[in-house]
Amino acid sequence: MDIPLTMSEPDMIRTQIEVETFNKSLQKNGRSVENTLGKDDFLKLLVIQLKNQDPTSPLDDKEFISQMAQFSSLEQMTQMNTTLSNLIINNKINLSYSLLGKYVEVLDWTTGQVEAGIVSEVSFGQGSPSISFNGLTYSVDDVTKVSIAE
């Protein structure tokens, strides 16, 4: 079955009204309109498509199964992204604890210099762990070298 690549004038107007109504509801709720679609947007589009389909030519079973598979894949990718983000955060926390008592070199982005010292403290704030030495605090992301303290 061929899918038409153009929309009729009434369909175009109806779609434009739906999009504008949806965007206005987002702005009313304090959300901004983005150029990316999320899982909720995908599901809303699927529901609108099912509501507005031509009763004499309903959505083909294969197409519907394909769209549901895409939705399922999108949901799984979203969950995987969340899991990977949590894994990265936990890895940084473990790394910061392992640096306690070690000699580290850190790139100081404000001066462009490499600072060095023995890590005496680990702290957590602003989403990323920080290490402290010589009275200064640096992000664990800025560590360039680690060695055993002498």
C-alpha positions as CSV (number, residue, x, y, z in Angstrom):
1,M,0.0,0.0,0.0
2,D,1.4,3.4,-1.0
3,I,1.3,6.2,1.5
4,P,0.4,9.5,0.0
5,L,3.2,12.1,0.4
6,T,0.9,15.1,0.2
7,M,-2.0,16.2,2.2
8,S,-5.3,17.5,1.0
9,E,-6.1,21.1,1.8
10,P,-8.7,20.3,4.5
11,D,-6.3,17.8,6.1
12,M,-3.5,20.4,6.1
13,I,-5.7,23.0,7.8
14,R,-7.0,20.5,10.4
15,T,-3.4,19.4,11.1
16,Q,-2.2,23.0,11.4
17,I,-5.1,23.8,13.9
18,E,-4.2,20.7,15.9
19,V,-0.5,21.7,16.1
20,E,-1.3,25.3,17.0
21,T,-3.8,24.2,19.7
22,F,-1.2,21.7,21.1
23,N,1.6,24.4,21.1
24,K,-0.7,26.9,22.9
25,S,-1.6,24.3,25.6
26,L,2.1,23.7,26.1
27,Q,2.8,27.4,26.6
28,K,-0.1,27.7,29.0
29,N,1.3,25.0,31.1
30,G,4.7,26.7,31.3
31,R,6.5,24.4,29.0
32,S,8.2,25.7,25.9
33,V,7.8,24.4,22.4
34,E,10.8,22.4,21.3
35,N,11.9,21.0,18.0
36,T,12.1,17.4,19.3
37,L,9.4,14.9,19.8
38,G,9.3,12.9,23.0
39,K,7.4,9.7,23.8
40,D,4.3,11.6,25.0
41,D,4.2,13.6,21.7
42,F,4.6,10.4,19.7
43,L,1.7,8.8,21.6
44,K,-0.5,11.9,21.1
45,L,0.2,11.9,17.4
46,L,-0.7,8.2,17.2
47,V,-4.0,8.8,19.0
48,I,-4.8,11.8,16.8
49,Q,-4.0,9.8,13.7
50,L,-6.4,7.0,14.9
51,K,-9.2,9.5,15.7
52,N,-9.0,11.2,12.4
53,Q,-8.5,8.3,10.1
54,D,-10.9,7.7,7.2
55,P,-13.4,5.0,8.2
56,T,-13.6,3.7,4.7
57,S,-9.8,3.2,4.6
58,P,-8.6,2.5,8.2
59,L,-5.0,2.3,9.2
60,D,-3.4,-0.9,7.9
61,D,-2.6,-3.5,10.5
62,K,1.0,-3.6,9.5
63,E,1.4,0.2,9.7
64,F,-0.2,0.2,13.1
65,I,2.1,-2.6,14.4
66,S,5.0,-0.7,13.0
67,Q,4.1,2.5,14.7
68,M,3.5,0.7,18.0
69,A,6.9,-1.0,17.6
70,Q,8.5,2.4,17.1
71,F,6.8,3.7,20.2
72,S,8.0,0.7,22.2
73,S,11.5,1.3,20.9
74,L,11.4,5.0,21.8
75,E,10.2,4.1,25.4
76,Q,13.1,1.5,25.7
77,M,15.7,4.1,24.5
78,T,14.4,6.6,27.0
79,Q,14.7,4.1,29.8
80,M,18.2,3.1,28.6
81,N,19.3,6.8,28.5
82,T,18.1,7.3,32.1
83,T,19.9,4.1,33.2
84,L,23.1,5.2,31.4
85,S,22.9,8.7,33.0
86,N,22.5,7.1,36.5
87,L,25.5,4.8,35.7
88,I,27.7,7.7,34.7
89,I,26.8,9.6,37.9
90,N,27.5,6.5,40.1
91,N,30.8,6.0,38.3
92,K,31.9,9.5,39.0
93,I,30.9,9.1,42.7
94,N,32.9,5.9,42.9
95,L,35.9,7.5,41.1
96,S,35.8,10.5,43.5
97,Y,35.9,8.2,46.6
98,S,38.8,6.3,45.1
99,L,40.8,9.5,44.7
100,L,40.9,10.2,48.4
101,G,44.5,10.2,49.6
102,K,45.8,10.0,46.0
103,Y,48.1,12.5,44.3
104,V,46.2,14.1,41.4
105,E,46.8,16.7,38.7
106,V,43.8,18.8,37.7
107,L,43.4,21.3,34.8
108,D,42.2,24.6,36.3
109,W,40.0,26.0,33.5
110,T,40.1,29.6,34.9
111,T,43.9,29.9,34.8
112,G,44.7,27.2,32.2
113,Q,47.3,25.9,34.6
114,V,47.7,22.3,36.0
115,E,47.2,22.2,39.7
116,A,48.5,19.2,41.8
117,G,48.0,17.9,45.3
118,I,46.8,15.1,47.5
119,V,43.0,14.8,47.6
120,S,41.8,15.4,51.1
121,E,38.0,15.8,50.6
122,V,35.2,14.7,48.4
123,S,32.0,16.7,48.2
124,F,28.8,16.4,46.2
125,G,26.8,19.3,44.8
126,Q,25.4,20.7,41.5
127,G,25.1,17.2,40.0
128,S,28.8,16.3,39.9
129,P,31.2,15.2,42.7
130,S,34.1,17.5,43.5
131,I,37.5,16.9,45.0
132,S,39.5,19.2,47.2
133,F,43.2,19.6,47.9
134,N,45.4,22.6,48.9
135,G,42.3,24.4,50.0
136,L,40.8,24.4,46.5
137,T,37.9,22.5,45.0
138,Y,37.8,21.0,41.5
139,S,35.3,18.9,39.5
140,V,36.3,15.2,39.3
141,D,35.9,15.7,35.5
142,D,38.9,17.9,35.4
143,V,41.4,15.3,36.8
144,T,44.1,14.7,34.2
145,K,46.5,12.4,36.2
146,V,46.3,10.2,39.3
147,S,49.2,8.6,41.1
148,I,49.9,7.1,44.5
149,A,50.7,9.7,47.2
150,E,54.3,9.7,48.3
